[in-house]
Amino acid sequence: MKPITTACAVLLALALALPAAASADMTGLWEADFMGNRVECHLEQRGNFLYGVAYVFTRSGDRNTYHLAGMVDHGRIRAQHGSGNYFEGALQNADTAAGTFYFKDGPSVPMQAKRTAKGRTAPGGLEWPAGFPPAN
């Protein structure tokens, strides 16, 4: 499994910060250094639901793209990539999140992300998957 996949969960996440409140809005651009790779994660939040796209820029200059979905609940964050790798952490303040990135079949790695821009940052906005978040 590529270490790059790990970065996706990270940014979701990347990615992510605000005081421990369910109403905290994590929408924005989150950045992190993950295992020597630069990660940019564009997140949008609707209620407690998160959706995002993470770009992992490798040391060799490649760019890998990962889509993630997750939840924010009272400052706690959990975001997952379709591969099964995921990030769990907490908002430290309005623009910092810290936690652990878990590989589906491997080790876990501590991770921290900082928000570098607020609001919708993906060009044209993110196209959320049909049915996500679920209707009330």
C-alpha positions in Angstrom: 0.0 0.0 0.0 1.3 3.4 -0.9 2.2 5.9 1.8 0.6 8.5 -0.4 -2.9 7.0 0.4 -2.2 7.9 4.0 -1.9 11.5 3.2 -5.4 11.6 2.1 -6.8 10.7 5.4 -4.4 13.2 6.9 -5.8 16.1 5.2 -9.0 15.3 5.7 -8.4 16.0 6.1 -7.2 16.4 6.2 -7.2 18.0 7.0 -8.8 20.5 10.1 -9.6 22.7 13.0 -11.8 24.7 15.3 -12.9 24.6 18.9 -14.6 21.4 20.1 -18.0 22.3 18.8 -20.3 20.4 16.5 -21.0 23.6 14.6 -17.3 24.2 13.8 -16.9 24.6 10.0 -13.9 23.0 8.6 -14.5 24.2 5.0 -11.2 25.4 3.5 -7.8 24.4 2.3 -5.8 22.2 4.8 -2.1 21.5 4.4 0.2 18.9 5.9 3.6 17.2 5.5 3.0 13.5 5.5 5.9 11.1 5.4 7.9 13.6 3.4 5.1 14.4 1.0 3.2 17.7 0.7 -0.6 17.3 1.1 -3.3 19.8 0.1 -6.8 18.9 1.1 -9.9 20.9 0.0 -12.7 20.3 2.4 -16.3 21.2 2.5 -18.6 20.7 5.5 -22.4 20.3 5.6 -23.7 20.0 9.1 -21.4 17.3 10.7 -20.5 15.8 7.3 -17.2 16.4 5.5 -16.3 15.7 2.0 -13.0 16.5 0.3 -10.3 16.0 -2.3 -6.7 15.6 -1.3 -3.7 16.1 -3.5 -0.5 14.4 -2.4 2.6 15.8 -4.0 5.3 13.3 -3.8 9.0 13.9 -3.4 9.5 12.7 -7.0 7.1 15.4 -8.3 4.0 13.2 -8.9 0.5 14.3 -7.8 -1.9 11.7 -6.5 -5.6 12.5 -6.0 -7.8 11.1 -3.2 -11.5 11.7 -2.4 -12.5 11.4 1.2 -15.6 11.5 3.3 -16.0 11.9 7.1 -17.7 13.4 10.1 -17.0 16.1 12.7 -18.6 15.7 16.0 -17.9 18.0 19.0 -14.4 18.7 17.7 -13.6 15.0 16.9 -12.8 14.2 13.3 -12.9 11.0 11.4 -12.3 10.9 7.6 -11.8 7.9 5.3 -10.6 7.2 1.8 -12.2 4.5 -0.3 -9.1 2.3 0.3 -10.0 1.8 3.9 -7.2 4.1 5.2 -8.5 6.7 7.7 -7.7 9.6 9.9 -9.0 10.2 13.5 -8.2 13.3 15.4 -9.4 16.4 17.0 -9.5 20.1 16.3 -6.8 21.9 18.3 -8.0 25.4 17.5 -9.7 27.2 14.5 -6.9 26.3 12.1 -5.1 23.2 13.4 -6.1 19.6 13.7 -4.0 16.7 15.0 -4.5 13.0 15.2 -3.4 9.7 13.8 -3.5 8.3 10.2 -4.3 4.6 10.1 -3.3 2.4 7.3 -5.9 -0.4 6.6 -3.3 -3.1 6.7 -0.4 -1.5 8.4 1.0 1.0 10.9 -0.4 4.2 12.2 1.3 7.6 11.9 0.8 10.8 13.9 -0.3 13.7 11.8 -1.1 17.4 12.0 -2.8 19.7 9.5 -3.2 23.5 9.3 -5.9 25.4 7.5 -4.3 27.9 5.1 -7.5 29.2 3.5 -11.1 29.4 4.6 -14.2 28.9 2.5 -14.6 26.9 -0.7 -11.1 26.5 -2.2 -11.6 23.8 -4.8 -12.0 25.4 -8.3 -15.7 25.3 -9.0 -16.5 23.7 -5.6 -16.6 20.1 -4.8 -19.2 17.8 -6.4 -20.5 15.8 -3.5 -21.5 12.1 -4.2 -25.2 11.5 -4.7 -26.9 10.7 -1.4 -24.1 12.2 0.7 -24.7 13.6 3.1 -27.9 11.6 3.7 -31.1 13.5 3.8 -32.8 14.0 7.2 
